[in-house]
Amino acid sequence: MSTSIRLKKIGRKGVRFYRVVIMNKSFNRDGKVLESIGFYNPDTQPPQIKIKNDSLQKWLAKGAIISDSVRKIITI
């Protein structure tokens, strides 16, 4: 079971809001979550980003793979 750090879309149509979550790589975008480690709101100016760094480091040490979208968010 490989895990990935990726975005889970919540909110409604036209109001985007995402959670940064740890999921099994085979689950779909809105599937079962192992752990929620933060959120991302692109509709505010500047975008709101909150990620628990200790949880992020813990999952990276366990071998979790960061998705491209989360990698872009972290570098903002």
Number of C-alpha atoms within 10 A of each C-alpha: 7 11 19 20 25 23 24 21 15 12 9 8 6 7 10 13 17 17 19 24 22 24 25 18 15 11 12 10 13 11 11 13 14 11 13 18 18 17 19 21 16 15 12 8 7 8 12 12 16 14 16 12 11 10 15 18 12 11 19 15 9 10 12 19 16 18 12 11 11 15 13 10 13 10 6 7
